[in-house]
Amino acid sequence: MTTPVTTLRIVAAVVVGADGRHLLVRKRGTTSYMQVGGKIEPGEAPVPALLREFQEEVGLALDPERVAPLGRFGAPAANEPDHHVDAHAFLVRLAPGERPRALAELEELAWIDPSAPMAPHPLAPLSLDLLAAWHERNAGHDGGS
């Protein structure tokens, strides 16, 4: 008998720094890097959930006007066996001088080149999909900067 898969409703932010690199985070006690984000609370809409998670995880208060929808993505959950994520993904561009910090459950921040994301960071399945979608949407452009 197979174990039923639980779906987690989450938000995820493709965070682009002023230099065009993307921000990934790693939670304490895990190995996979992923986008800033997290679970949507009952009764919470995706954008307010993203604003809350962004403040909690990296200490930056975002104006909702700076959040652009990228679409909805599904993938196996990186840190929870037998779970799948249903992610509302958003683009957040940081202004020069904005400095995210690893807060709450985060252990580490990493800035990556979105055109070569693999080494040396193992990526969550959703992050691989989001980076592939980003690359596809921005092929032939300057990386979306």
C-alpha positions as CSV (number, residue, x, y, z in Angstrom):
1,M,0.0,0.0,0.0
2,T,1.4,3.4,-0.9
3,T,1.5,6.3,1.5
4,P,-0.9,9.1,0.5
5,V,0.9,12.3,-0.5
6,T,0.0,15.5,1.5
7,T,-0.1,18.7,-0.4
8,L,1.4,21.8,1.3
9,R,0.1,25.2,0.1
10,I,3.1,27.6,0.1
11,V,4.5,30.8,-1.3
12,A,8.0,31.2,-2.8
13,A,9.9,34.3,-3.8
14,V,12.4,34.4,-6.7
15,V,14.5,37.1,-5.1
16,V,16.8,39.0,-7.5
17,G,19.5,41.2,-6.1
18,A,20.6,44.5,-7.6
19,D,23.5,42.6,-9.2
20,G,21.2,40.0,-10.9
21,R,22.1,37.1,-8.6
22,H,19.3,35.1,-6.9
23,L,18.9,34.6,-3.2
24,L,18.5,31.1,-1.9
25,V,18.1,30.0,1.8
26,R,18.8,26.9,3.7
27,K,16.8,26.0,6.8
28,R,18.5,24.8,10.0
29,G,19.1,21.0,10.0
30,T,18.6,20.6,6.2
31,T,20.8,20.4,3.1
32,S,18.7,21.8,0.3
33,Y,18.6,25.4,-0.7
34,M,15.3,27.0,-1.7
35,Q,13.6,30.3,-2.2
36,V,12.4,32.5,0.6
37,G,8.8,31.5,1.5
38,G,6.8,29.1,3.4
39,K,3.4,27.7,4.2
40,I,0.2,29.7,3.7
41,E,-1.8,30.0,6.9
42,P,-5.5,29.0,6.9
43,G,-7.5,31.9,5.6
44,E,-4.4,33.8,4.4
45,A,-4.0,34.9,0.7
46,P,-0.7,34.2,-1.1
47,V,0.7,37.8,-1.2
48,P,0.1,38.6,2.5
49,A,1.7,35.1,3.2
50,L,4.7,36.0,1.1
51,L,5.1,39.4,2.9
52,R,4.9,37.7,6.3
53,E,7.4,35.0,5.4
54,F,9.8,37.5,3.8
55,Q,9.8,39.6,7.0
56,E,10.1,36.6,9.3
57,E,12.9,34.8,7.3
58,V,15.1,37.6,6.0
59,G,14.0,40.7,8.0
60,L,12.8,42.8,5.1
61,A,9.4,44.5,5.0
62,L,8.2,44.5,1.4
63,D,5.7,46.8,-0.2
64,P,3.1,44.6,-2.0
65,E,3.7,46.7,-5.1
66,R,7.1,45.1,-5.4
67,V,5.8,41.6,-5.6
68,A,5.1,40.3,-9.1
69,P,3.3,37.0,-9.7
70,L,5.3,34.3,-11.6
71,G,2.7,31.5,-11.6
72,R,1.8,28.4,-9.8
73,F,4.2,25.5,-9.5
74,G,4.1,22.0,-8.0
75,A,7.0,19.8,-6.8
76,P,8.0,17.2,-4.2
77,A,8.7,18.9,-0.9
78,A,12.4,19.1,-0.2
79,N,12.3,18.5,3.6
80,E,9.1,16.6,4.2
81,P,8.8,13.0,2.9
82,D,5.5,12.1,1.3
83,H,4.6,15.8,0.8
84,H,4.1,17.8,-2.3
85,V,4.2,21.6,-2.6
86,D,1.6,23.7,-4.4
87,A,3.5,27.0,-4.7
88,H,2.4,30.4,-5.6
89,A,5.6,31.9,-6.9
90,F,6.5,35.6,-7.0
91,L,9.3,37.8,-8.2
92,V,10.9,40.2,-5.7
93,R,13.7,42.5,-6.9
94,L,15.8,43.9,-4.1
95,A,17.0,47.5,-4.2
96,P,20.7,48.4,-3.9
97,G,21.5,48.5,-0.2
98,E,18.7,46.0,0.9
99,R,20.5,43.3,3.0
100,P,18.6,40.2,3.8
101,R,19.6,38.3,7.0
102,A,19.1,34.7,8.0
103,L,16.4,34.8,10.7
104,A,13.8,32.4,12.2
105,E,14.5,28.8,11.0
106,L,17.1,29.8,8.4
107,E,20.7,28.7,8.9
108,E,22.2,30.2,5.8
109,L,21.7,32.6,2.8
110,A,23.4,32.0,-0.6
111,W,23.6,34.2,-3.6
112,I,23.8,32.3,-6.9
113,D,24.2,33.0,-10.6
114,P,20.8,31.9,-12.0
115,S,22.4,30.6,-15.2
116,A,24.7,28.2,-13.2
117,P,22.8,27.4,-10.0
118,M,24.0,23.9,-9.2
119,A,27.4,24.1,-7.8
120,P,28.0,24.1,-4.8
121,H,24.4,24.2,-3.5
122,P,22.0,21.3,-3.6
123,L,18.6,22.7,-4.7
124,A,15.1,21.8,-3.6
125,P,13.0,20.4,-6.5
126,L,10.8,23.5,-6.5
127,S,13.9,25.7,-6.7
128,L,15.1,23.8,-9.7
129,D,11.8,24.3,-11.4
130,L,11.7,28.0,-10.6
131,L,15.2,28.6,-11.8
132,A,14.4,26.7,-15.0
133,A,11.3,28.8,-15.5
134,W,13.2,32.0,-14.8
135,H,16.0,31.0,-17.3
136,E,13.4,30.2,-20.0
137,R,11.5,33.5,-19.5
138,N,14.7,35.5,-19.6
139,A,16.7,33.7,-22.3
140,G,18.3,36.2,-24.5
141,H,17.9,39.0,-21.9
142,D,20.3,40.3,-19.3
143,G,19.1,37.7,-16.7
144,G,16.1,39.8,-15.9
145,S,18.0,42.6,-14.2
